[in-house]
Structures are given as structure tokens and as C-alpha cells.
């Protein structure tokens, strides 16, 4: 038995609670590449839970959701796994960074599988099939507005108007560009942590954003030079705050005297940043979905195929994208350069 699991079980007061731990760990292990080791309680308890990758934990959560399990069942399994990993962390089997990242990948779900499936058609999604169909059928399309998207001139105008004179302006500019230049959903922006922004010493061409998207699926989104600069400017400011742990929120609240606070923005806060940026520049109805749509449209108009676009947006409903999983980071980096 793993020593940390032994400690976990020893902290429980009843045999029923201990049995529930073993039962739920078996259920979790069956949904990993190591399912064969879930055949007996002994193998489950001796399994090196701390050695599973973040992607494997992300896939575990996704599997539970896609199987249509109840919210209660999913959260019970994930809670037991998180508690097991907490004991692994206490026992120095996991670093704080790894532990926080895994916890984020297996956070509890808020709705059942049916509601989750419905969310794929939420207001922050982009109908790629419709966009591609428009390109196929109308050969004279030359601009974003032809496809119902924001013109590049409008997007650049708003970015310029936001400016960089105040801390809040630097923050809002970076938030805006995470959507217009990387296609992130508003909840993905709100959930970003400092550790998710991977700056390379080689510059923007090897820098990327590690995004935990819908269904707890991880994807790496490259930065073009403009987004790289905007995020660098904001990161420098955040690193002067009290809470500069790698697991701390990237985008924070800013008070009335332009002081950056330690608590992060909500999805509503992110939405309001975009809405107010539009209102300040007389762009009516500007919202996160419009910027995500703009990003997708720019990619398609510049000759990128739908599979690349789906991969960058984190779409899971384009099944054939799986055939393109060998497409490398450099290919995706070249795709975002023009945005």
C-alpha cells in the first residue's frame, strides 16, 4: 500500500468510509490507461496515484462526464482522488505546482452530463461548419465582415483605445487580446493562473498559453508577437503583488486607485471588461463570443483549415480533428501569426 493512502485511510473513523475510498479509487483507475490494475483492492491501494500525468487526470474527469454519470457520482469520485493526492502532497510525493495543476484538472462539475453536452452550444462557441461553408460557397469573400465577424480595423481600434497608461488598462488589453488573438473562452480567461502562461527565453514563437478548456481538456495555444507583449506587460505588474505564487490567478481585480488586488476576476468580470471596452469606443454589442468568432474567421480567411482552427479553439465536436493530432506546435504558431 502507498504510505500516503495508508495515512488517508488511518484518518477515517469508520470501515464504511474506508471502503468508500477504495471503491471510488477503483472507479477512477478504471478510467485511466492503467485500468488493468483496478482488478483488486490491493493493486488500487498500491498504485502510484502521484505518478499519473495531468493529462491523464484531465481525461479521467472527461470520461466520467461523457459517460453520462450523475453529478453526484462524478464529484464523489473526483473528491476521493483529490483527497488522495492531498495526502500524496503532504507526503512530499507531489510538488505544490503539480498538486495545484492536478486539482484544477479534476475540479468538481457543476451540472449533469446532459447539461454539459448542451453547453457545447453556449454563447462562447463558434459554428465552424457554417463559417467554412460560407468560404466554400462564396469565392468573393475577402473580409471578416463578409462572414459576420468584427473587422480587423475595429478590433485594432479598440485595443489601441484601451491603452497601457494604467494597470487596469494593461490588464484589460491583455484580457481582450487573449480572446481576439488566441480565441479563448471567457471562462478560460477567468481561470488562467500565472503558471499557465509559458514565456520562452527564445521569444513569442516558443511561448504559449496552457488552457484547461471544456471537458477538462488541456490545449496549448501559441502566442503571436502582439499577444506575447500584452501578456508580458501584465505579468510584470502581477509579479509586484503580494500573491505571486504560480497557482495564483493571472487576471486580478483592480481597485479604484489602480492597485492590483490578489483575488481573481470572475467570468462576469471578464465579460464586463469586453463590454465596457466596446462601449468606450462606440462598438455596440461587443462581447467575448464576438472576439472568438473574429479569431476563427481570421484564421479561415488566411487559408488555415478547419482542423487547425478547431484545435486552437478547443472544439471537441469536430471529430475528424483527431486525424490531425500529429500537427505540431510550429504549425499552430504559424497559424496565429497574422491575427
Residue pairs with C-beta under 8 A, 6 or more apart in sequence:
1 42
1 45
1 46
2 45
2 46
2 47
2 48
2 49
2 88
3 91
4 50
4 84
4 87
4 88
4 90
4 91
4 93
5 45
5 49
5 84
5 87
7 87
7 90
7 91
8 21
8 83
8 84
8 87
9 18
9 21
12 18
12 21
20 80
21 80
21 83
21 84
22 41
22 44
22 45
24 76
24 77
24 80
24 81
25 44
25 45
25 47
25 49
25 80
25 81
25 84
26 38
26 41
26 44
27 77
28 60
28 77
28 78
28 80
28 81
29 35
29 37
29 38
29 44
29 47
30 38
31 59
31 60
31 63
31 64
32 52
32 56
32 59
32 60
33 56
34 47
34 52
37 43
37 44
37 47
38 44
49 81
49 84
49 85
49 88
50 85
50 88
50 93
50 94
54 98
54 101
54 102
54 105
54 218
55 218
57 81
57 102
57 105
57 106
58 105
58 106
58 212
58 216
58 217
58 218
59 216
60 81
60 106
61 74
61 78
61 105
61 106
61 107
61 109
61 215
61 216
62 215
62 216
62 217
64 73
64 74
64 77
64 78
65 74
65 109
65 113
65 116
65 215
65 216
66 113
66 215
67 113
68 112
68 113
68 114
69 113
70 112
71 109
71 110
71 111
71 112
74 108
74 109
75 108
75 109
78 106
78 107
78 108
78 109
79 108
81 106
82 103
82 106
85 94
85 99
85 102
85 103
86 99
88 94
88 99
89 96
89 99
94 102
96 245
96 247
97 195
97 246
97 247
100 193
100 195
100 246
100 247
101 195
101 247
104 191
104 193
104 212
105 212
105 216
105 218
106 216
107 216
109 116
111 119
116 215
119 214
120 214
120 316
120 317
123 287
123 289
124 185
124 186
124 187
124 288
124 289
124 292
125 289
125 292
125 315
126 289
126 292
126 293
126 296
126 313
126 315
128 296
128 306
128 309
128 310
128 313
128 315
128 318
129 306
131 147
131 296
131 297
131 300
132 300
132 306
134 141
134 146
134 147
135 141
135 147
135 300
135 301
138 146
141 147
141 301
142 301
143 151
143 301
144 150
144 151
144 152
144 294
144 297
144 298
144 301
145 151
147 297
147 300
147 301
148 293
149 290
149 293
149 294
149 296
149 297
149 298
150 283
150 286
150 290
150 291
150 293
150 294
152 294
152 298
154 283
155 180
155 291
155 294
157 281
157 283
158 176
158 277
158 278
158 281
158 283
158 286
159 173
159 176
159 177
159 180
161 277
161 280
161 281
162 169
162 172
162 173
162 176
162 277
162 280
163 169
163 173
164 170
164 173
164 233
166 258
167 237
167 254
167 258
167 259
167 260
168 254
168 258
170 230
170 233
170 234
170 237
171 234
171 237
171 251
171 252
171 254
171 260
171 273
172 273
172 277
173 230
173 233
173 234
174 230
174 231
174 233
174 234
174 251
175 189
175 251
175 265
175 270
175 273
175 274
176 273
176 274
176 277
176 291
177 226
177 227
177 230
177 231
178 184
178 189
178 192
178 209
178 227
178 231
179 186
179 189
179 274
179 288
179 291
179 292
179 295
180 291
180 294
180 295
180 339
181 223
181 224
181 226
181 227
181 295
181 336
181 339
182 209
182 221
182 223
182 227
182 295
182 312
182 336
183 221
183 291
183 292
183 295
183 296
183 312
183 313
184 209
184 211
184 221
184 292
185 213
185 214
185 288
185 292
185 314
186 267
186 270
186 271
186 274
186 288
187 267
188 211
188 212
188 213
188 314
189 251
189 270
189 288
190 251
190 264
190 265
190 266
190 267
190 269
190 270
191 212
192 209
192 211
192 249
192 250
192 251
193 246
193 247
193 248
193 249
193 250
194 235
194 238
194 244
194 245
194 246
194 247
194 248
194 249
194 250
195 210
195 246
195 247
196 209
196 210
196 211
196 212
196 250
197 207
197 209
197 210
197 231
197 235
197 250
198 207
198 208
198 209
198 210
198 220
199 207
199 228
199 231
199 232
199 235
200 206
200 207
203 225
203 228
204 223
204 224
204 225
204 227
204 228
204 229
205 222
205 333
207 222
207 223
207 228
208 220
208 221
208 222
208 223
208 329
209 220
209 221
209 223
209 231
210 218
210 219
210 220
211 218
211 219
211 220
211 221
211 314
212 218
213 219
213 314
214 314
214 316
215 316
217 314
217 316
219 311
219 312
219 314
220 329
220 332
221 312
221 332
221 336
222 329
222 332
222 333
222 335
222 336
223 231
223 336
224 336
224 337
224 338
224 339
225 337
226 339
227 336
227 339
234 250
234 251
235 250
237 260
238 244
238 248
238 250
238 252
238 260
240 260
241 252
241 260
241 261
241 262
242 262
243 262
248 262
248 264
249 262
249 263
249 264
249 265
250 264
251 264
251 265
251 270
252 260
252 261
252 262
252 263
252 264
252 265
253 260
253 261
253 263
253 264
253 265
253 269
254 260
254 261
255 261
265 273
270 288
271 287
271 288
274 286
274 287
274 288
274 291
275 286
275 287
277 283
277 286
278 284
278 285
278 286
278 287
279 286
292 313
295 312
295 313
295 339
296 309
296 313
298 338
298 339
299 308
299 309
299 312
299 335
299 336
299 339
300 306
300 309
302 338
304 335
306 318
307 318
307 320
307 321
307 323
307 324
307 327
308 324
308 327
308 331
308 332
308 335
309 335
310 318
310 321
311 321
311 324
311 327
311 332
312 332
312 335
312 336
315 321
